[in-house]
Amino acid sequence: MPKNPLPPKPLDATDLALVRLLELDGRTSNATLAREVGIAESTCLVRVRSLRERGVVRGIHADVDPVAVGRPVEAMIAVRFGGHRRSHFEEFTEQVPQLPGVLGAYHVSGAIDYYVHVATESADALRDFVLDHLTNRPGVLHAETSLIFESMRGRGTMTRPDEPADPAGETP
């Protein structure tokens, strides 16, 4: 199934303003969103629901500190496949992001096929993760692990700063 099955509908200034506000704080109430954008609360609710259904807003997530939940060892694991059988990629894409401790999985171009970002309890747990969940998979030729010494979450927005923040075209 396609990631965004609905035909793309261009985002208007109101949609962009809602997206920008949700990017800054995904917990913003519907009443606050409506007031900030200058639309009725019922209209705002319909618009935000439409943004979710269209795949523009893919979710609102908690940013959990891995150290605080007992997973202080973070790593980026570069995975390379030998041969490129579709079934190997499909299985990897479906299963690996669901594994405990996986913070992200990225299918990329170039010499590496995937990067897998993980957080584990210890160096031993990291080694076991790589051996148990990555290197033994069909098609996986090589996995190279790089420890992450410091992780910084991006704070930028997907909407451009020069785009209007509200339907009237005024910037904040």
C-alpha positions as CSV (number, residue, x, y, z in Angstrom):
1,M,0.0,0.0,0.0
2,P,1.4,3.5,-0.8
3,K,2.4,5.6,2.1
4,N,0.1,8.4,1.0
5,P,-2.8,6.8,-0.9
6,L,-4.9,10.0,-1.4
7,P,-4.0,12.2,-4.4
8,P,-1.9,15.1,-3.3
9,K,-3.9,18.3,-2.6
10,P,-1.9,21.5,-2.5
11,L,-1.6,23.0,0.9
12,D,-3.1,26.5,1.2
13,A,-1.9,29.2,3.6
14,T,-4.3,27.9,6.4
15,D,-2.9,24.4,6.0
16,L,0.7,25.6,6.2
17,A,-0.1,27.7,9.2
18,L,-1.6,24.7,11.0
19,V,1.3,22.5,10.1
20,R,3.8,25.1,11.4
21,L,1.9,25.5,14.7
22,L,1.7,21.7,15.1
23,E,5.5,21.4,14.3
24,L,6.3,23.9,17.1
25,D,4.0,22.1,19.6
26,G,2.1,19.0,18.6
27,R,0.0,19.3,21.8
28,T,-1.5,22.6,20.9
29,S,-5.2,22.5,21.5
30,N,-7.7,22.8,18.7
31,A,-9.1,26.0,20.2
32,T,-5.6,27.6,20.3
33,L,-4.9,26.4,16.7
34,A,-8.2,27.9,15.5
35,R,-7.6,31.2,17.3
36,E,-4.0,31.5,16.0
37,V,-5.0,30.8,12.4
38,G,-8.2,32.8,12.5
39,I,-10.7,30.0,11.7
40,A,-13.7,28.4,13.5
41,E,-12.8,25.5,15.9
42,S,-15.0,23.1,13.9
43,T,-13.2,24.2,10.7
44,C,-9.9,23.7,12.4
45,L,-10.8,20.2,13.5
46,V,-11.8,19.2,10.0
47,R,-8.6,20.7,8.5
48,V,-6.3,19.0,11.0
49,R,-8.1,15.7,10.5
50,S,-7.7,16.2,6.7
51,L,-3.9,16.9,7.2
52,R,-3.6,13.6,9.1
53,E,-5.7,11.6,6.6
54,R,-3.7,13.0,3.7
55,G,-0.4,12.0,5.3
56,V,0.8,15.5,5.8
57,V,0.8,15.2,9.6
58,R,2.0,11.6,10.1
59,G,1.8,11.6,13.9
60,I,2.5,13.4,17.1
61,H,5.2,11.7,19.2
62,A,6.8,12.0,22.6
63,D,10.5,12.7,22.5
64,V,11.7,10.2,25.1
65,D,15.3,10.3,26.4
66,P,16.8,6.9,25.9
67,V,19.0,7.3,29.0
68,A,16.0,8.0,31.2
69,V,14.4,4.7,30.2
70,G,17.6,2.6,30.7
71,R,18.9,2.6,27.1
72,P,22.1,4.8,27.3
73,V,24.0,3.2,24.4
74,E,23.0,4.6,21.1
75,A,24.4,3.6,17.7
76,M,23.9,4.0,14.0
77,I,24.2,0.7,12.2
78,A,25.0,0.7,8.5
79,V,23.6,-2.4,6.8
80,R,24.6,-3.6,3.4
81,F,22.8,-6.3,1.4
82,G,24.5,-8.8,-0.9
83,G,22.3,-8.9,-3.9
84,H,19.1,-6.9,-4.0
85,R,16.2,-9.3,-3.7
86,R,13.0,-7.4,-3.2
87,S,11.7,-9.9,-0.6
88,H,14.8,-9.3,1.6
89,F,14.2,-5.5,1.5
90,E,10.5,-5.8,2.1
91,E,11.0,-8.1,5.1
92,F,13.7,-5.8,6.5
93,T,11.5,-2.7,6.0
94,E,8.5,-4.3,7.6
95,Q,10.2,-6.0,10.6
96,V,13.3,-4.0,11.7
97,P,11.5,-0.7,12.6
98,Q,9.2,-2.7,15.0
99,L,12.1,-4.2,17.1
100,P,12.6,-2.9,20.6
101,G,15.1,-0.1,20.8
102,V,14.9,0.9,17.2
103,L,14.6,4.7,17.0
104,G,14.7,4.9,13.2
105,A,15.4,2.9,10.1
106,Y,16.4,4.6,6.8
107,H,16.5,3.0,3.4
108,V,19.2,5.0,1.6
109,S,21.1,5.1,-1.7
110,G,24.8,4.5,-2.2
111,A,27.0,1.7,-0.9
112,I,24.9,1.3,2.3
113,D,21.3,0.1,1.9
114,Y,19.9,0.9,5.4
115,Y,20.9,2.9,8.5
116,V,19.3,1.6,11.7
117,H,19.4,4.0,14.7
118,V,19.1,2.0,18.0
119,A,19.3,2.6,21.7
120,T,20.3,-0.3,24.0
121,E,20.9,-1.1,27.6
122,S,24.6,-1.8,27.2
123,A,27.4,-2.6,24.7
124,D,26.6,-6.3,25.2
125,A,23.0,-5.6,24.3
126,L,24.1,-3.7,21.2
127,R,26.3,-6.5,20.1
128,D,23.4,-9.0,20.7
129,F,21.0,-6.8,18.8
130,V,23.3,-6.7,15.7
131,L,23.9,-10.4,15.8
132,D,20.4,-11.5,16.6
133,H,18.4,-9.0,14.5
134,L,20.6,-7.8,11.6
135,T,23.5,-9.9,10.5
136,N,21.4,-13.2,10.5
137,R,18.8,-11.8,8.2
138,P,18.5,-13.2,4.7
139,G,20.5,-11.1,2.2
140,V,22.4,-9.1,4.8
141,L,26.1,-9.1,3.8
142,H,27.6,-6.6,6.3
143,A,26.7,-4.5,9.3
144,E,28.9,-1.8,10.6
145,T,28.1,-0.2,14.0
146,S,29.0,3.4,14.9
147,L,28.5,4.5,18.5
148,I,26.7,7.8,19.0
149,F,28.3,10.0,21.6
150,E,25.7,12.7,21.5
151,S,22.3,12.8,19.9
152,M,20.6,16.1,19.0
153,R,17.0,16.2,17.8
154,G,16.3,18.6,15.0
155,R,14.4,21.7,16.0
156,G,13.7,23.0,12.6
157,T,10.4,23.0,10.8
158,M,9.4,21.5,7.5
159,T,7.6,24.7,6.5
160,R,9.9,27.5,5.3
161,P,10.3,30.6,7.5
162,D,9.4,32.8,4.5
163,E,6.0,31.1,4.1
164,P,3.1,32.9,5.7
165,A,2.3,31.8,9.2
166,D,-1.3,32.7,8.8
167,P,-3.8,32.9,6.0
168,A,-3.5,36.7,5.9
169,G,0.1,36.4,4.8
170,E,1.6,38.0,7.9
171,T,4.7,36.3,9.4
172,P,4.9,35.9,13.2
